[in-house]
Amino acid sequence: MAQEQDANALSIEFQNEKLSRVIRQLSEQTGINFAYDASDEAFNEAVSYQCSQLPLVEALEDILSESGQTFKQLGNQIVIYRPAGKASGSAAEENTRIVYIPVPTDTSTPDTLIKYVINTVVELDTIFTTDTLYRVDTLRIVDTVFMASSALENSEFAADTTEEKNSRKKGWAASINYAALLSDYSLVDDKENYSFRNFSLGADLIRTQKRFKYSLGFRYTQFNDRYMQQDIKVSGGFYQPDTIDIYYTVSQSDTSWFYVMDSAWIPSESYHSTYEITNRLAYLELNLTAAYDFYQGRSTSFYGRLGVQIGYLIYKEGVARFEEAKPEGVNFSELKFNNNVLSGMAGLGMRNKINDKLDLNAECYYLHYFTEPLKDRGGQPQLKALGIKLGLQYYF
């Protein structure tokens, strides 16, 4: 037998492993391709073996010594077969066999099986027919690579391909996100306009359970309302007469003149002021949400989400103007605000896989506050907003 690989010293140990499994591991460690008759029961028998710094050929001889098999090496191929007189099965099976060689796989490329056609296996001098050893046109059979494999190999491959998917189905994750809020928030009467000056920053801890995801997190939400105010104040003054028209009549020798008069009020003092104000309300919120993935693809999933938030007012600044208030408005410091607010949200979103640990998250949601900003002022509009959120989600 060929001794070309004797320079490759092995240190291996197997305990009650199937012979087919042992050969597969030898192929992965040495890079040598093995061919054998997978239907031979000898390859399903358990073997135990241990060696240290032993050449591959000697180790293989020891492993095959109890199975009734021998082998022959040609280049980077080793064919294991049963010698003449010990073959099993019909005569047709002895003359021609199709065997499949497991090739060490790389997780970055599809698994393949190399098909060899061996004629006259029982005759050692003609075991390989060089002109038909390689079937180039069927060397890689990607679509049917596992149809000819054993049940054990199929189950191992299925476990490998679903391991990454299962790791995202149950576990923990964390996310950070930013949302722009479209809102008509205003504490100025007769002012209704929507803007994206409002925003929210958040961080969540997420528990993944199959298609469900439960999250607990914190939000910093700020509402901004910008408006321009113009005041005009006058004091004192007088009426200034003015002649609008003059006409006359003549009667015999008399001429009568008539004057049409008007007057305008001229203030003694006048004060004009124009300024811009940005009203701000900021809340620190604790939120609890639940999401359900109604579609899960290989790298993209779509979900629906519902949640509630409890918020605390941590910052307020600005001037409110109400119909019955003085023209210059009322400072926020003079008003009574609700420090604790309750809100709910509902949204639809998408997660897209960046790598094994990281997802990009995009979501559109509706946010509604059930508590009015001000105390003791019924009829004030409630805070509400449409949010567009972007975030990153990391799986532990």
C-alpha positions as CSV (number, residue, x, y, z in Angstrom):
1,M,0.0,0.0,0.0
2,A,1.1,3.5,-0.6
3,Q,3.0,5.3,2.1
4,E,2.8,8.9,0.8
5,Q,1.1,10.3,3.9
6,D,3.4,8.7,6.5
7,A,4.9,12.0,7.2
8,N,1.6,13.2,8.7
9,A,1.8,12.1,12.3
10,L,-1.6,11.9,14.1
11,S,-2.6,12.0,17.7
12,I,-6.2,10.8,17.9
13,E,-8.6,9.1,20.3
14,F,-12.0,7.5,19.7
15,Q,-14.3,5.7,22.1
16,N,-17.2,3.7,20.7
17,E,-17.5,5.7,17.5
18,K,-19.0,4.4,14.2
19,L,-16.3,3.5,11.7
20,S,-17.9,5.8,9.2
21,R,-17.7,8.7,11.7
22,V,-14.0,7.9,12.4
23,I,-13.1,8.0,8.7
24,R,-15.0,11.3,8.3
25,Q,-13.0,12.9,11.1
26,L,-9.7,11.5,9.7
27,S,-10.6,13.2,6.4
28,E,-11.3,16.5,8.1
29,Q,-8.0,16.4,10.0
30,T,-5.7,15.3,7.2
31,G,-7.4,16.8,4.1
32,I,-7.4,13.3,2.4
33,N,-10.5,12.3,0.6
34,F,-11.8,8.8,1.5
35,A,-14.0,6.5,-0.6
36,Y,-15.8,3.4,0.7
37,D,-19.0,1.3,0.3
38,A,-21.5,3.0,2.7
39,S,-23.8,0.0,2.5
40,D,-21.3,-2.3,4.1
41,E,-22.4,-3.0,7.7
42,A,-18.8,-2.9,8.9
43,F,-18.9,1.0,8.7
44,N,-21.8,1.1,11.2
45,E,-19.9,-0.9,13.8
46,A,-18.4,1.0,16.8
47,V,-14.6,1.2,17.2
48,S,-12.3,2.5,20.0
49,Y,-8.8,3.6,19.2
50,Q,-6.0,5.8,20.5
51,C,-2.6,6.7,19.1
52,S,0.1,9.4,19.6
53,Q,2.3,10.8,16.8
54,L,1.5,7.8,14.4
55,P,1.5,8.1,10.6
56,L,-1.9,8.1,8.9
57,V,-1.3,4.8,7.0
58,E,-0.3,2.9,10.2
59,A,-3.2,4.4,12.2
60,L,-5.6,3.5,9.4
61,E,-4.3,-0.1,9.2
62,D,-4.9,-0.5,13.0
63,I,-8.4,1.0,12.8
64,L,-9.4,-1.3,9.8
65,S,-7.7,-4.5,11.2
66,E,-10.9,-5.8,12.9
67,S,-13.4,-4.8,10.1
68,G,-12.1,-7.0,7.3
69,Q,-11.4,-3.9,5.2
70,T,-8.2,-2.8,3.4
71,F,-7.3,0.3,1.5
72,K,-5.3,1.7,-1.3
73,Q,-4.0,5.2,-1.9
74,L,-3.8,7.2,-5.2
75,G,-2.6,10.7,-4.8
76,N,-4.8,12.6,-2.4
77,Q,-7.5,9.8,-2.5
78,I,-7.7,6.7,-0.2
79,V,-10.2,3.9,-1.2
80,I,-11.3,1.5,1.5
81,Y,-12.7,-1.8,0.2
82,R,-13.2,-5.4,1.2
83,P,-10.6,-7.8,-0.3
84,A,-11.6,-10.5,-2.8
85,G,-13.3,-13.4,-1.2
86,K,-14.7,-11.3,1.7
87,A,-17.1,-9.1,-0.3
88,S,-20.8,-9.2,0.6
89,G,-23.8,-8.8,-1.6
90,S,-24.6,-9.9,-5.2
91,A,-22.0,-10.4,-7.9
92,A,-23.2,-7.3,-9.6
93,E,-22.5,-5.2,-6.6
94,E,-19.0,-6.7,-6.4
95,N,-18.1,-5.8,-10.0
96,T,-19.4,-2.2,-10.0
97,R,-20.2,0.1,-7.1
98,I,-21.0,3.8,-6.8
99,V,-19.6,5.3,-3.6
100,Y,-19.9,8.8,-2.2
101,I,-16.9,10.5,-0.6
102,P,-17.7,13.1,2.1
103,V,-15.6,16.2,1.4
104,P,-14.6,18.3,4.4
105,T,-16.9,21.3,4.3
106,D,-16.4,24.9,4.9
107,T,-19.4,26.7,6.4
108,S,-18.9,29.5,3.9
109,T,-19.6,27.3,0.9
110,P,-22.3,24.6,0.2
111,D,-21.5,21.0,1.2
112,T,-20.7,18.7,-1.7
113,L,-20.2,15.1,-2.4
114,I,-17.7,13.8,-5.0
115,K,-19.0,10.9,-7.0
116,Y,-16.5,8.2,-8.2
117,V,-17.3,5.3,-10.4
118,I,-15.1,2.3,-9.6
119,N,-15.0,-0.7,-11.9
120,T,-13.9,-4.2,-11.0
121,V,-13.4,-3.4,-7.4
122,V,-12.3,-7.0,-6.5
123,E,-9.2,-6.9,-8.8
124,L,-6.6,-4.8,-7.1
125,D,-4.5,-4.3,-10.2
126,T,-7.5,-2.7,-12.0
127,I,-9.3,-1.1,-9.1
128,F,-8.9,2.4,-10.6
129,T,-9.7,3.2,-14.2
130,T,-7.9,6.4,-14.8
131,D,-10.0,7.5,-17.8
132,T,-13.2,7.2,-15.8
133,L,-12.0,8.0,-12.2
134,Y,-13.3,11.6,-12.3
135,R,-16.7,12.4,-13.8
136,V,-16.1,16.1,-14.3
137,D,-19.6,16.8,-15.5
138,T,-21.1,15.5,-12.2
139,L,-18.2,16.3,-9.8
140,R,-20.3,18.8,-7.8
141,I,-24.0,17.7,-7.3
142,V,-25.2,20.6,-5.1
143,D,-28.9,20.0,-5.4
144,T,-28.8,16.3,-4.4
145,V,-25.8,16.3,-2.2
146,F,-27.7,14.8,0.8
147,M,-30.1,12.4,-1.1
148,A,-27.3,9.8,-1.1
149,S,-26.1,10.4,2.4
150,S,-26.9,8.4,5.5
151,A,-29.6,9.5,7.9
152,L,-27.0,10.5,10.5
153,E,-25.3,12.9,8.0
154,N,-28.6,14.4,7.1
155,S,-29.5,15.1,10.7
156,E,-26.1,16.6,11.4
157,F,-26.4,18.9,8.4
158,A,-29.9,20.0,9.5
159,A,-28.7,20.8,12.9
160,D,-25.8,22.9,11.5
161,T,-28.0,25.0,9.2
162,T,-30.7,25.8,11.8
163,E,-28.3,26.6,14.7
164,E,-28.0,30.3,13.8
165,K,-31.8,30.6,13.3
166,N,-32.5,29.0,16.7
167,S,-30.1,31.3,18.5
168,R,-32.3,34.3,17.6
169,K,-35.5,32.5,18.6
170,K,-34.8,32.3,22.3
171,G,-32.5,34.5,24.3
172,W,-31.7,38.1,25.3
173,A,-31.0,41.2,23.4
174,A,-30.5,44.9,23.9
175,S,-31.3,47.9,21.7
176,I,-30.8,51.6,21.3
177,N,-33.0,53.8,19.2
178,Y,-33.9,57.4,18.0
179,A,-37.3,58.5,16.9
180,A,-38.5,61.7,15.2
181,L,-42.0,62.6,16.4
182,L,-44.5,64.4,14.2
183,S,-46.8,66.2,16.6
184,D,-49.2,69.3,16.8
185,Y,-48.3,69.9,20.5
186,S,-48.9,73.5,21.5
187,L,-50.1,75.5,24.5
188,V,-51.0,78.5,22.4
189,D,-54.7,78.9,21.4
190,D,-55.6,78.9,17.7
191,K,-52.3,77.4,16.7
192,E,-52.4,74.0,15.0
193,N,-49.5,73.0,12.9
194,Y,-47.5,69.7,12.8
195,S,-43.7,69.6,13.0
196,F,-40.8,67.1,13.5
197,R,-39.2,69.3,16.2
198,N,-40.1,66.6,18.7
199,F,-38.0,63.5,19.3
200,S,-37.4,60.5,21.6
201,L,-34.2,58.6,22.6
202,G,-34.5,55.1,24.1
203,A,-32.7,51.9,25.3
204,D,-34.4,48.5,25.8
205,L,-33.7,45.1,27.3
206,I,-35.4,42.4,25.1
207,R,-36.4,38.8,25.8
208,T,-36.9,36.7,22.7
209,Q,-39.3,33.8,22.8
210,K,-39.8,32.2,19.4
211,R,-41.9,34.8,17.5
212,F,-42.6,37.0,20.6
213,K,-40.3,39.7,21.9
214,Y,-40.9,41.4,25.3
215,S,-39.0,44.6,26.1
216,L,-38.5,46.8,29.1
217,G,-36.8,50.1,28.6
218,F,-36.4,53.9,29.2
219,R,-37.3,56.8,27.0
220,Y,-36.3,60.5,27.0
221,T,-39.1,62.2,25.1
222,Q,-39.2,66.0,24.3
223,F,-41.9,68.1,22.7
224,N,-41.0,71.4,21.2
225,D,-43.4,74.1,20.0
226,R,-42.0,77.2,18.3
227,Y,-44.1,80.3,17.6
228,M,-43.7,84.1,17.0
229,Q,-45.4,86.6,19.3
230,Q,-45.9,90.3,18.5
231,D,-47.1,92.9,21.1
232,I,-48.1,96.6,20.5
233,K,-48.7,98.9,23.5
234,V,-49.9,102.5,23.3
235,S,-50.5,105.1,26.1
236,G,-51.9,108.7,26.1
237,G,-52.6,110.7,23.0
238,F,-54.9,113.3,21.3
239,Y,-57.2,113.7,18.4
240,Q,-55.8,115.6,15.5
241,P,-58.5,117.2,13.3
242,D,-58.2,117.1,9.5
243,T,-60.2,118.7,6.7
244,I,-61.5,116.2,4.3
245,D,-63.5,118.4,1.9
246,I,-64.6,122.0,1.4
247,Y,-67.5,123.3,-0.6
248,Y,-69.6,126.5,-0.8
249,T,-72.9,127.9,-2.0
250,V,-73.8,131.3,-3.5
251,S,-77.1,132.9,-2.8
252,Q,-77.6,136.2,-4.5
253,S,-74.6,138.1,-3.2
254,D,-73.8,135.8,-0.3
255,T,-71.3,133.0,-0.4
256,S,-71.5,130.3,2.3
257,W,-68.5,127.9,2.9
258,F,-68.9,124.4,4.3
259,Y,-66.1,122.2,5.7
260,V,-66.1,118.4,6.1
261,M,-63.9,117.6,9.1
262,D,-62.4,114.4,10.6
263,S,-59.9,113.6,13.3
264,A,-57.3,110.9,14.0
265,W,-56.1,109.6,17.4
266,I,-52.4,110.2,17.9
267,P,-50.9,108.2,20.8
268,S,-48.4,109.9,23.0
269,E,-46.3,106.7,23.5
270,S,-46.2,103.5,21.4
271,Y,-44.3,100.2,22.1
272,H,-43.9,97.4,19.6
273,S,-42.2,94.0,20.4
274,T,-41.8,90.9,18.3
275,Y,-40.1,87.8,19.6
276,E,-39.9,84.0,19.0
277,I,-40.5,81.4,21.8
278,T,-39.9,77.7,21.9
279,N,-42.0,75.9,24.4
280,R,-40.4,72.7,25.7
281,L,-41.8,69.7,27.7
282,A,-39.5,66.8,28.5
283,Y,-40.5,63.4,30.0
284,L,-38.4,60.5,31.3
285,E,-40.5,57.4,30.6
286,L,-40.5,53.7,31.6
287,N,-42.0,51.6,28.8
288,L,-43.2,48.0,28.6
289,T,-43.9,46.5,25.1
290,A,-44.7,43.2,23.4
291,A,-43.9,42.5,19.7
292,Y,-45.0,39.6,17.5
293,D,-43.1,38.6,14.3
294,F,-45.8,37.8,11.7
295,Y,-43.1,37.2,9.1
296,Q,-39.7,35.7,9.5
297,G,-37.3,35.5,6.5
298,R,-33.7,34.5,6.2
299,S,-32.4,38.0,7.0
300,T,-35.5,40.1,7.4
301,S,-38.5,40.0,9.7
302,F,-41.7,42.1,10.1
303,Y,-43.5,42.6,13.3
304,G,-46.3,44.4,15.1
305,R,-45.8,46.0,18.6
306,L,-48.1,47.3,21.4
307,G,-46.9,49.0,24.6
308,V,-47.6,51.3,27.5
309,Q,-45.5,54.0,29.1
310,I,-45.4,55.8,32.4
311,G,-43.7,59.1,32.3
312,Y,-42.4,61.8,34.7
313,L,-42.1,65.5,33.7
314,I,-38.4,66.4,34.2
315,Y,-38.2,69.7,32.3
316,K,-40.6,72.5,31.2
317,E,-39.9,75.9,29.7
318,G,-41.9,78.4,27.8
319,V,-45.0,80.7,27.7
320,A,-48.6,79.6,27.3
321,R,-51.2,81.9,25.7
322,F,-54.8,81.3,26.3
323,E,-57.8,83.2,25.1
324,E,-58.7,84.6,28.5
325,A,-55.1,85.2,29.5
326,K,-53.1,88.4,29.2
327,P,-51.7,89.1,25.8
328,E,-48.1,88.6,26.8
329,G,-49.0,85.0,27.9
330,V,-48.3,83.0,31.1
331,N,-45.0,81.6,32.0
332,F,-44.8,77.8,32.4
333,S,-43.5,78.3,36.0
334,E,-46.9,79.9,36.9
335,L,-48.9,76.9,35.6
336,K,-49.7,73.6,37.2
337,F,-48.5,70.6,35.1
338,N,-49.3,66.9,35.6
339,N,-45.9,65.5,36.6
340,N,-47.0,61.9,36.0
341,V,-48.4,60.9,32.6
342,L,-49.6,57.6,31.1
343,S,-49.4,56.9,27.4
344,G,-49.9,54.0,24.9
345,M,-48.3,53.1,21.6
346,A,-48.9,50.8,18.6
347,G,-46.6,50.3,15.7
348,L,-45.3,48.2,12.8
349,G,-41.6,47.6,12.2
350,M,-38.9,45.7,10.4
351,R,-35.6,44.1,11.5
352,N,-32.8,43.4,9.0
353,K,-29.8,41.2,9.9
354,I,-26.5,42.9,9.7
355,N,-24.4,40.0,11.1
356,D,-24.8,37.1,13.5
357,K,-25.2,39.4,16.5
358,L,-26.6,42.7,15.2
359,D,-29.9,43.8,13.6
360,L,-31.0,47.1,12.1
361,N,-34.5,48.1,13.3
362,A,-36.9,50.5,11.6
363,E,-40.4,51.2,12.9
364,C,-43.4,53.5,12.5
365,Y,-45.6,53.9,15.5
366,Y,-48.4,56.0,17.0
367,L,-48.0,57.5,20.5
368,H,-51.0,58.8,22.5
369,Y,-50.9,60.3,26.0
370,F,-54.0,59.7,28.1
371,T,-53.0,62.4,30.6
372,E,-53.4,66.0,29.7
373,P,-50.2,68.2,30.2
374,L,-51.9,70.8,32.4
375,K,-53.9,70.3,35.6
376,D,-57.4,71.9,36.1
377,R,-57.7,73.0,32.5
378,G,-60.4,70.8,30.8
379,G,-60.6,70.8,27.1
380,Q,-56.9,71.1,26.5
381,P,-55.6,68.9,23.6
382,Q,-53.8,65.7,24.6
383,L,-50.3,65.0,23.5
384,K,-50.1,62.7,20.5
385,A,-47.5,61.9,17.9
386,L,-46.5,59.8,15.0
387,G,-43.0,58.4,15.4
388,I,-40.4,57.1,12.9
389,K,-37.8,55.1,14.7
390,L,-34.4,53.8,13.8
391,G,-32.3,51.6,16.1
392,L,-29.7,48.8,16.5
393,Q,-30.5,45.5,18.3
394,Y,-27.7,43.3,19.7
395,Y,-28.1,39.6,20.6
396,F,-26.2,38.2,23.6
